[in-house]
Amino acid sequence: MTNTNHIPEDSAFDLGVPTELESYQHQCLMLVDELHEAWADIRRLKGDARTLVAMNDALTAELNALRAAQRKGRKSVNTMSVDWEGH
């Protein structure tokens, strides 16, 4: 004869399985954490974009200055070659 009073219950609560509500709450917490990480990434990327725009502006200004210097140099060379040919 088997005594059924000593058989452990295998209910979800006894096995440590979370309820459906607990599962949804945990999933919501994980999604909130992911959302916070995404916003932090967005803030960092916006800062990176601002840095890149500033670098591009500085390089464009430098390129324009170099082009102006090149034009000035070419004019000087052309003037010198005209003067040289005239002597």
DOFI-637512 format. One record per atom (N, C-alpha, C): residue number from 1; residue in three letters; atom name; x, y, z. Coordinates in nm, 4 decimals. Layout:
<rs>
n res atom px py pz
NUM ALA CA X Y Z
...
</rs>
This chain:
<rs>
n res atom px py pz
1 MET N 0.0824 -0.1161 0.0000
1 MET CA 0.0000 0.0000 0.0000
1 MET C 0.0880 0.1240 0.0000
2 THR N 0.0549 0.2222 -0.0835
2 THR CA 0.1336 0.3431 -0.1000
2 THR C 0.0650 0.4568 -0.0278
3 ASN N 0.1460 0.5301 0.0458
3 ASN CA 0.0926 0.6452 0.1182
3 ASN C 0.1080 0.7681 0.0294
4 THR N -0.0021 0.8263 -0.0179
4 THR CA 0.0015 0.9402 -0.1090
4 THR C 0.0218 1.0720 -0.0369
5 ASN N 0.0227 1.0734 0.0929
5 ASN CA 0.0434 1.1964 0.1678
5 ASN C 0.1877 1.2455 0.1596
6 HIS N 0.2818 1.1602 0.1213
6 HIS CA 0.4234 1.1969 0.1170
6 HIS C 0.4709 1.2337 -0.0221
7 ILE N 0.3859 1.2351 -0.1220
7 ILE CA 0.4250 1.2715 -0.2580
7 ILE C 0.4294 1.4241 -0.2665
8 PRO N 0.5437 1.4783 -0.3083
8 PRO CA 0.5526 1.6248 -0.3178
8 PRO C 0.4625 1.6755 -0.4311
9 GLU N 0.4089 1.7906 -0.4087
9 GLU CA 0.3244 1.8502 -0.5114
9 GLU C 0.4130 1.9087 -0.6212
10 ASP N 0.3682 1.8930 -0.7430
10 ASP CA 0.4424 1.9449 -0.8574
10 ASP C 0.3741 2.0668 -0.9190
11 SER N 0.3134 2.1473 -0.8348
11 SER CA 0.2495 2.2673 -0.8881
11 SER C 0.3584 2.3658 -0.9300
12 ALA N 0.3191 2.4608 -1.0139
12 ALA CA 0.4154 2.5593 -1.0627
12 ALA C 0.4763 2.6382 -0.9484
13 PHE N 0.3968 2.6708 -0.8489
13 PHE CA 0.4469 2.7460 -0.7348
13 PHE C 0.5542 2.6676 -0.6612
14 ASP N 0.5310 2.5394 -0.6424
14 ASP CA 0.6272 2.4560 -0.5706
14 ASP C 0.7564 2.4366 -0.6498
15 LEU N 0.7488 2.4417 -0.7815
15 LEU CA 0.8674 2.4209 -0.8640
15 LEU C 0.9446 2.5501 -0.8899
16 GLY N 0.8929 2.6635 -0.8437
16 GLY CA 0.9611 2.7901 -0.8626
16 GLY C 0.9352 2.8531 -0.9978
17 VAL N 0.8362 2.8052 -1.0683
17 VAL CA 0.8011 2.8620 -1.1979
17 VAL C 0.7202 2.9892 -1.1743
18 PRO N 0.7590 3.1001 -1.2405
18 PRO CA 0.6862 3.2252 -1.2176
18 PRO C 0.5448 3.2181 -1.2779
19 THR N 0.4586 3.2958 -1.2201
19 THR CA 0.3231 3.3036 -1.2734
19 THR C 0.3271 3.3814 -1.4045
20 GLU N 0.2185 3.3818 -1.4766
20 GLU CA 0.2119 3.4550 -1.6028
20 GLU C 0.2325 3.6048 -1.5781
21 LEU N 0.1722 3.6557 -1.4719
21 LEU CA 0.1887 3.7968 -1.4375
21 LEU C 0.3344 3.8286 -1.4063
22 GLU N 0.3999 3.7429 -1.3303
22 GLU CA 0.5411 3.7657 -1.2976
22 GLU C 0.6272 3.7619 -1.4241
23 SER N 0.5933 3.6740 -1.5168
23 SER CA 0.6672 3.6665 -1.6437
23 SER C 0.6514 3.7956 -1.7219
24 TYR N 0.5289 3.8486 -1.7291
24 TYR CA 0.5048 3.9749 -1.7997
24 TYR C 0.5756 4.0918 -1.7307
25 GLN N 0.5742 4.0922 -1.5983
25 GLN CA 0.6417 4.1993 -1.5259
25 GLN C 0.7919 4.1957 -1.5527
26 HIS N 0.8474 4.0763 -1.5526
26 HIS CA 0.9901 4.0619 -1.5796
26 HIS C 1.0224 4.1066 -1.7225
27 GLN N 0.9388 4.0672 -1.8181
27 GLN CA 0.9596 4.1081 -1.9569
27 GLN C 0.9526 4.2602 -1.9692
28 CYS N 0.8586 4.3233 -1.8995
28 CYS CA 0.8474 4.4693 -1.9016
28 CYS C 0.9724 4.5352 -1.8450
29 LEU N 1.0254 4.4827 -1.7373
29 LEU CA 1.1482 4.5375 -1.6792
29 LEU C 1.2654 4.5256 -1.7762
30 MET N 1.2734 4.4131 -1.8450
30 MET CA 1.3809 4.3951 -1.9422
30 MET C 1.3651 4.4948 -2.0579
31 LEU N 1.2418 4.5179 -2.1032
31 LEU CA 1.2179 4.6134 -2.2112
31 LEU C 1.2506 4.7559 -2.1682
32 VAL N 1.2190 4.7900 -2.0442
32 VAL CA 1.2511 4.9236 -1.9924
32 VAL C 1.4026 4.9418 -1.9876
33 ASP N 1.4746 4.8397 -1.9437
33 ASP CA 1.6212 4.8471 -1.9428
33 ASP C 1.6763 4.8668 -2.0841
34 GLU N 1.6222 4.7925 -2.1807
34 GLU CA 1.6664 4.8076 -2.3195
34 GLU C 1.6355 4.9481 -2.3711
35 LEU N 1.5209 5.0020 -2.3322
35 LEU CA 1.4834 5.1366 -2.3741
35 LEU C 1.5810 5.2399 -2.3191
36 HIS N 1.6167 5.2258 -2.1918
36 HIS CA 1.7133 5.3190 -2.1322
36 HIS C 1.8487 5.3095 -2.2030
37 GLU N 1.8905 5.1884 -2.2363
37 GLU CA 2.0164 5.1711 -2.3091
37 GLU C 2.0081 5.2347 -2.4472
38 ALA N 1.8943 5.2190 -2.5140
38 ALA CA 1.8778 5.2772 -2.6471
38 ALA C 1.8838 5.4299 -2.6404
39 TRP N 1.8193 5.4898 -2.5408
39 TRP CA 1.8233 5.6364 -2.5265
39 TRP C 1.9647 5.6833 -2.4961
40 ALA N 2.0378 5.6073 -2.4154
40 ALA CA 2.1775 5.6437 -2.3868
40 ALA C 2.2612 5.6365 -2.5147
41 ASP N 2.2364 5.5333 -2.5959
41 ASP CA 2.3075 5.5218 -2.7242
41 ASP C 2.2741 5.6395 -2.8148
42 ILE N 2.1472 5.6778 -2.8180
42 ILE CA 2.1050 5.7902 -2.9028
42 ILE C 2.1736 5.9190 -2.8589
43 ARG N 2.1798 5.9424 -2.7261
43 ARG CA 2.2472 6.0630 -2.6762
43 ARG C 2.3947 6.0620 -2.7161
44 ARG N 2.4588 5.9477 -2.7030
44 ARG CA 2.6008 5.9363 -2.7389
44 ARG C 2.6194 5.9591 -2.8885
45 LEU N 2.5336 5.9000 -2.9704
45 LEU CA 2.5454 5.9138 -3.1150
45 LEU C 2.5179 6.0567 -3.1607
46 LYS N 2.4252 6.1261 -3.0935
46 LYS CA 2.4018 6.2673 -3.1261
46 LYS C 2.5275 6.3486 -3.0983
47 GLY N 2.5932 6.3210 -2.9871
47 GLY CA 2.7187 6.3889 -2.9553
47 GLY C 2.8256 6.3585 -3.0593
48 ASP N 2.8339 6.2326 -3.1006
48 ASP CA 2.9301 6.1943 -3.2041
48 ASP C 2.9001 6.2676 -3.3343
49 ALA N 2.7721 6.2781 -3.3692
49 ALA CA 2.7338 6.3468 -3.4929
49 ALA C 2.7721 6.4941 -3.4862
50 ARG N 2.7487 6.5578 -3.3702
50 ARG CA 2.7870 6.6991 -3.3557
50 ARG C 2.9380 6.7148 -3.3715
51 THR N 3.0144 6.6231 -3.3155
51 THR CA 3.1607 6.6280 -3.3284
51 THR C 3.2020 6.6136 -3.4744
52 LEU N 3.1397 6.5194 -3.5446
52 LEU CA 3.1737 6.4992 -3.6853
52 LEU C 3.1368 6.6200 -3.7706
53 VAL N 3.0251 6.6832 -3.7420
53 VAL CA 2.9858 6.8034 -3.8161
53 VAL C 3.0868 6.9145 -3.7920
54 ALA N 3.1297 6.9307 -3.6684
54 ALA CA 3.2291 7.0340 -3.6368
54 ALA C 3.3619 7.0045 -3.7072
55 MET N 3.4023 6.8778 -3.7082
55 MET CA 3.5254 6.8408 -3.7778
55 MET C 3.5132 6.8687 -3.9268
56 ASN N 3.3978 6.8370 -3.9854
56 ASN CA 3.3758 6.8622 -4.1271
56 ASN C 3.3808 7.0117 -4.1573
57 ASP N 3.3201 7.0918 -4.0714
57 ASP CA 3.3238 7.2372 -4.0913
57 ASP C 3.4672 7.2892 -4.0880
58 ALA N 3.5452 7.2405 -3.9928
58 ALA CA 3.6847 7.2846 -3.9822
58 ALA C 3.7648 7.2419 -4.1044
59 LEU N 3.7435 7.1199 -4.1499
59 LEU CA 3.8163 7.0723 -4.2681
59 LEU C 3.7733 7.1468 -4.3943
60 THR N 3.6452 7.1800 -4.4052
60 THR CA 3.5977 7.2566 -4.5200
60 THR C 3.6596 7.3956 -4.5211
61 ALA N 3.6671 7.4591 -4.4046
61 ALA CA 3.7298 7.5911 -4.3952
61 ALA C 3.8780 7.5828 -4.4338
62 GLU N 3.9460 7.4786 -4.3860
62 GLU CA 4.0874 7.4619 -4.4192
62 GLU C 4.1051 7.4373 -4.5694
63 LEU N 4.0175 7.3566 -4.6281
63 LEU CA 4.0241 7.3295 -4.7710
63 LEU C 4.0015 7.4565 -4.8517
64 ASN N 3.9049 7.5368 -4.8108
64 ASN CA 3.8794 7.6635 -4.8808
64 ASN C 3.9988 7.7576 -4.8711
65 ALA N 4.0623 7.7628 -4.7543
65 ALA CA 4.1808 7.8478 -4.7375
65 ALA C 4.2952 7.7983 -4.8262
66 LEU N 4.3118 7.6668 -4.8334
66 LEU CA 4.4179 7.6116 -4.9185
66 LEU C 4.3903 7.6382 -5.0665
67 ARG N 4.2639 7.6292 -5.1070
67 ARG CA 4.2302 7.6590 -5.2465
67 ARG C 4.2574 7.8064 -5.2792
68 ALA N 4.2251 7.8943 -5.1845
68 ALA CA 4.2518 8.0377 -5.2057
68 ALA C 4.4024 8.0619 -5.2166
69 ALA N 4.4791 7.9968 -5.1317
69 ALA CA 4.6247 8.0114 -5.1376
69 ALA C 4.6791 7.9563 -5.2690
70 GLN N 4.6202 7.8478 -5.3154
70 GLN CA 4.6638 7.7901 -5.4423
70 GLN C 4.6357 7.8869 -5.5581
71 ARG N 4.5167 7.9465 -5.5585
71 ARG CA 4.4843 8.0444 -5.6639
71 ARG C 4.5803 8.1629 -5.6597
72 LYS N 4.6084 8.2097 -5.5386
72 LYS CA 4.7019 8.3227 -5.5230
72 LYS C 4.8406 8.2838 -5.5731
73 GLY N 4.8831 8.1624 -5.5406
73 GLY CA 5.0136 8.1147 -5.5853
73 GLY C 5.0204 8.1029 -5.7356
74 ARG N 4.9133 8.0547 -5.7973
74 ARG CA 4.9117 8.0436 -5.9438
74 ARG C 4.9186 8.1809 -6.0094
75 LYS N 4.8476 8.2783 -5.9520
75 LYS CA 4.8528 8.4145 -6.0070
75 LYS C 4.9944 8.4692 -5.9979
76 SER N 5.0611 8.4417 -5.8844
76 SER CA 5.1991 8.4897 -5.8674
76 SER C 5.2906 8.4251 -5.9698
77 VAL N 5.2741 8.2969 -5.9928
77 VAL CA 5.3577 8.2263 -6.0904
77 VAL C 5.3308 8.2799 -6.2301
78 ASN N 5.2048 8.3011 -6.2623
78 ASN CA 5.1718 8.3559 -6.3951
78 ASN C 5.2305 8.4952 -6.4129
79 THR N 5.2235 8.5772 -6.3097
79 THR CA 5.2799 8.7122 -6.3173
79 THR C 5.4309 8.7060 -6.3346
80 MET N 5.4957 8.6153 -6.2623
80 MET CA 5.6412 8.6032 -6.2733
80 MET C 5.6798 8.5527 -6.4120
81 SER N 5.6028 8.4622 -6.4696
81 SER CA 5.6399 8.4109 -6.6020
81 SER C 5.6188 8.5175 -6.7081
82 VAL N 5.5167 8.6032 -6.6928
82 VAL CA 5.4961 8.7141 -6.7863
82 VAL C 5.6105 8.8126 -6.7740
83 ASP N 5.6498 8.8446 -6.6520
83 ASP CA 5.7632 8.9370 -6.6296
83 ASP C 5.8912 8.8781 -6.6858
84 TRP N 5.9118 8.7513 -6.6729
84 TRP CA 6.0330 8.6855 -6.7203
84 TRP C 6.0400 8.6890 -6.8726
85 GLU N 5.9266 8.6636 -6.9351
85 GLU CA 5.9237 8.6634 -7.0810
85 GLU C 5.9452 8.8044 -7.1365
86 GLY N 5.9018 8.9051 -7.0633
86 GLY CA 5.9141 9.0437 -7.1097
86 GLY C 6.0554 9.0976 -7.0988
87 HIS N 6.1432 9.0360 -7.0220
87 HIS CA 6.2807 9.0895 -7.0055
87 HIS C 6.3753 9.0319 -7.1030
</rs>
